[in-house]
Amino acid sequence: MDEIGCRIHVLAIPSPLQGHLNPMLQLCKRLTSKGVRITLVTGTSARLSVQNQFESIQIEYILDDDNIEVEGSNASEKVAAFLKRFNSAVSDNLARLVEEKASSDHPVKIVLYDSLMPWILEIVQGQLGLKGAAFFTQACAVSAIYNHIRRGTLKVPLETSTILLPSMPQLESNDLPSFVYNPGPYPGILDLVLSENINLEKSDWFLFNSFDKLENEVEFSFYKIIGIWKFTH
């Protein structure tokens, strides 16, 4: 891995949402320890969160919104507007960043992107001709639940308080992600998390923030459903 890693430059793009940036940073830290070169792309709104965290990771900032407020009245609308600005900034700058690195000794080979931004894969593969790796900050079981909802094998609103899904123990409704069993306080968020499965089968690799040995059965079930295999370390 060390010999291979020293030849790879990965452009990492985390979602700016709470709970998504730090897992991506930790993954990037592990990759750099194996010799992989990492450039992390994030918005100027996250500058205080990532600056001086890891000397081995290069940070590229894109202008989004330094004054984002996501609490109080209309919080969901503020988050949606912020994400729209951030996504637009990434879309406008991604090709430029890759082109800048292409003229260096370490051109970008892979784009590692948060699964909540599946549209990045279309740019990476279609426009830039690079490999794309989807990173899920949640466990595989959570992704499998969202996948069942998207495919219609689990109905929302829930029709029963007891949930039976392949390769999982019997679940009660409140065992499911809050966006599923009680979507009322989070309008639009369920649609956002379901979007991560839009083009997942096209991704070259996908990674989960999980304990591999605890989810062997559900992982196999998930991969069988979408018909692709995973990248493991």
C-alpha positions as CSV (number, residue, x, y, z in Angstrom):
1,M,0.0,0.0,0.0
2,D,2.8,2.4,0.8
3,E,4.4,1.9,-2.6
4,I,1.1,2.3,-4.4
5,G,-0.1,5.2,-2.2
6,C,2.9,7.4,-3.0
7,R,1.8,7.5,-6.6
8,I,-1.8,8.5,-5.9
9,H,-3.2,12.0,-5.4
10,V,-6.8,12.1,-4.0
11,L,-9.0,15.1,-4.1
12,A,-11.4,14.8,-1.1
13,I,-14.7,16.7,-1.0
14,P,-16.7,16.4,2.3
15,S,-20.2,17.6,2.7
16,P,-20.3,20.8,4.8
17,L,-23.0,19.5,7.0
18,Q,-22.5,18.7,10.7
19,G,-21.1,15.3,11.3
20,H,-19.7,14.9,7.8
21,L,-16.5,17.0,7.8
22,N,-14.6,15.3,10.6
23,P,-15.1,11.7,9.4
24,M,-13.7,12.7,6.0
25,L,-10.7,14.4,7.8
26,Q,-10.0,11.2,9.8
27,L,-10.2,9.1,6.6
28,C,-7.8,11.5,4.9
29,K,-5.4,11.2,7.8
30,R,-5.4,7.4,7.5
31,L,-4.8,7.6,3.8
32,T,-1.9,10.0,4.2
33,S,-0.3,7.7,6.7
34,K,-0.2,5.1,3.8
35,G,1.6,7.5,1.5
36,V,-1.5,8.9,-0.4
37,R,-1.3,12.5,-1.3
38,I,-4.5,14.3,-0.2
39,T,-6.0,17.7,-1.2
40,L,-9.2,18.4,0.8
41,V,-11.7,20.8,-0.8
42,T,-14.0,22.7,1.5
43,G,-15.8,26.0,1.9
44,T,-14.5,29.1,3.5
45,S,-17.2,28.6,6.1
46,A,-15.3,25.6,7.4
47,R,-11.9,27.4,7.7
48,L,-11.8,27.4,11.5
49,S,-12.8,23.7,11.6
50,V,-10.0,22.4,9.4
51,Q,-7.1,24.9,9.6
52,N,-3.9,23.5,11.2
53,Q,-5.5,20.1,11.8
54,F,-3.2,18.0,9.7
55,E,0.1,19.2,8.2
56,S,0.1,16.4,5.7
57,I,-3.2,17.4,4.1
58,Q,-3.3,20.3,1.7
59,I,-6.5,22.4,2.0
60,E,-8.2,24.2,-0.9
61,Y,-10.9,26.7,0.1
62,I,-13.8,27.7,-2.1
63,L,-16.0,30.6,-1.3
64,D,-19.4,29.6,0.0
65,D,-20.9,31.6,3.0
66,D,-18.8,32.6,6.0
67,N,-21.9,33.7,7.8
68,I,-24.1,30.6,7.6
69,E,-26.7,30.2,10.4
70,V,-28.5,26.9,10.6
71,E,-30.5,27.3,13.8
72,G,-33.6,29.1,14.8
73,S,-36.6,29.7,12.6
74,N,-36.6,28.4,9.0
75,A,-33.5,26.3,9.8
76,S,-34.3,23.8,7.1
77,E,-34.6,26.5,4.5
78,K,-31.3,28.1,5.6
79,V,-29.6,24.7,5.3
80,A,-31.1,24.1,1.9
81,A,-30.0,27.5,0.6
82,F,-26.5,27.0,2.1
83,L,-26.1,23.6,0.4
84,K,-27.2,25.1,-2.9
85,R,-24.5,27.7,-2.7
86,F,-21.9,25.2,-1.6
87,N,-22.8,22.7,-4.4
88,S,-22.6,25.5,-6.9
89,A,-19.2,26.6,-5.7
90,V,-17.9,23.0,-5.9
91,S,-19.3,22.6,-9.4
92,D,-17.8,25.9,-10.6
93,N,-14.3,25.1,-9.1
94,L,-13.8,21.4,-9.4
95,A,-12.5,21.3,-13.0
96,R,-10.2,24.3,-12.2
97,L,-8.7,22.5,-9.2
98,V,-8.0,19.3,-11.1
99,E,-6.5,21.2,-14.0
100,E,-4.2,23.1,-11.6
101,K,-3.0,19.8,-10.1
102,A,-2.6,18.3,-13.5
103,S,0.4,20.6,-14.3
104,S,2.2,19.5,-11.1
105,D,4.2,16.4,-10.4
106,H,1.2,14.8,-8.7
107,P,-2.0,15.1,-10.8
108,V,-5.3,14.0,-9.3
109,K,-6.2,10.4,-9.9
110,I,-9.2,9.9,-7.7
111,V,-12.0,12.2,-6.3
112,L,-13.3,11.1,-2.9
113,Y,-16.7,12.6,-2.4
114,D,-19.3,12.6,0.3
115,S,-22.2,10.3,-0.7
116,L,-24.7,13.2,-0.1
117,M,-23.2,14.8,-3.2
118,P,-23.7,12.1,-5.9
119,W,-23.8,14.7,-8.7
120,I,-20.0,15.1,-8.2
121,L,-19.5,11.7,-9.8
122,E,-21.0,12.9,-13.1
123,I,-18.4,15.7,-13.3
124,V,-15.6,13.4,-12.2
125,Q,-16.2,10.6,-14.7
126,G,-18.0,12.4,-17.5
127,Q,-16.1,15.7,-17.7
128,L,-12.7,15.0,-16.0
129,G,-12.2,11.3,-16.9
130,L,-11.2,10.4,-13.3
131,K,-12.1,7.7,-10.8
132,G,-14.7,8.5,-8.2
133,A,-15.1,7.0,-4.7
134,A,-18.2,7.6,-2.6
135,F,-17.7,8.0,1.2
136,F,-20.6,7.3,3.6
137,T,-20.2,8.8,7.0
138,Q,-22.9,6.5,8.4
139,A,-22.8,2.7,8.9
140,C,-23.7,0.4,6.1
141,A,-27.0,-0.6,7.8
142,V,-28.2,3.0,7.6
143,S,-27.3,3.2,3.9
144,A,-29.2,-0.1,3.4
145,I,-32.3,1.3,5.0
146,Y,-32.2,4.4,2.8
147,N,-31.7,2.1,-0.2
148,H,-34.8,0.1,0.7
149,I,-36.8,3.3,0.9
150,R,-35.6,4.5,-2.4
151,R,-36.4,1.2,-4.1
152,G,-39.9,1.0,-2.4
153,T,-39.2,-2.1,-0.3
154,L,-39.7,0.0,2.8
155,K,-42.6,2.5,2.7
156,V,-42.5,6.0,4.3
157,P,-44.5,7.0,6.2
158,L,-44.1,3.7,8.0
159,E,-47.0,1.3,7.8
160,T,-46.0,-0.8,10.8
161,S,-44.1,-0.4,14.0
162,T,-42.0,-3.5,13.4
163,I,-39.5,-3.5,10.6
164,L,-38.1,-6.6,8.9
165,L,-35.3,-6.1,6.4
166,P,-32.8,-8.6,4.9
167,S,-29.7,-9.4,6.9
168,M,-30.8,-7.2,9.8
169,P,-32.4,-8.1,13.2
170,Q,-36.0,-7.1,13.8
171,L,-36.3,-3.4,14.2
172,E,-38.8,-1.1,15.8
173,S,-39.7,2.1,14.1
174,N,-37.7,4.2,16.6
175,D,-34.6,2.1,15.7
176,L,-34.6,3.7,12.3
177,P,-32.9,7.0,11.4
178,S,-34.9,9.9,12.8
179,F,-35.4,11.2,9.2
180,V,-37.4,8.0,8.5
181,Y,-39.6,7.4,11.6
182,N,-40.3,11.1,12.3
183,P,-39.5,13.2,9.2
184,G,-41.8,16.1,10.3
185,P,-39.1,18.2,11.9
186,Y,-36.7,17.7,9.0
187,P,-38.6,18.6,5.8
188,G,-36.5,17.9,2.8
189,I,-33.7,16.1,4.7
190,L,-35.1,12.6,3.8
191,D,-35.0,13.5,0.1
192,L,-31.4,14.6,0.6
193,V,-30.2,11.4,2.2
194,L,-32.1,9.3,-0.3
195,S,-30.3,11.1,-3.1
196,E,-27.0,9.4,-2.2
197,N,-28.2,6.2,-4.0
198,I,-29.0,7.9,-7.3
199,N,-26.0,6.8,-9.2
200,L,-24.2,4.7,-6.6
201,E,-23.7,1.8,-9.0
202,K,-21.5,4.0,-11.2
203,S,-19.0,4.8,-8.4
204,D,-15.6,3.1,-8.8
205,W,-15.4,2.5,-5.1
206,F,-17.4,3.2,-2.0
207,L,-16.4,3.3,1.6
208,F,-18.3,3.3,4.9
209,N,-17.5,4.8,8.3
210,S,-18.3,1.5,10.1
211,F,-16.9,-1.6,11.8
212,D,-16.5,-4.1,9.0
213,K,-16.7,-7.2,11.2
214,L,-20.1,-6.1,12.7
215,E,-21.8,-5.7,9.4
216,N,-20.7,-8.5,7.2
217,E,-24.2,-9.8,6.5
218,V,-25.8,-6.4,5.9
219,E,-22.8,-5.4,3.7
220,F,-23.3,-8.4,1.5
221,S,-27.0,-7.7,1.2
222,F,-26.4,-4.1,0.3
223,Y,-23.8,-4.9,-2.3
224,K,-26.0,-7.6,-3.8
225,I,-28.9,-5.1,-4.1
226,I,-26.9,-2.5,-6.0
227,G,-24.8,-5.0,-7.9
228,I,-21.3,-3.6,-7.1
229,W,-18.4,-4.3,-4.8
230,K,-16.6,-2.2,-2.3
231,F,-13.0,-0.9,-1.8
232,T,-11.5,-2.2,1.4
233,H,-8.3,-1.3,3.2
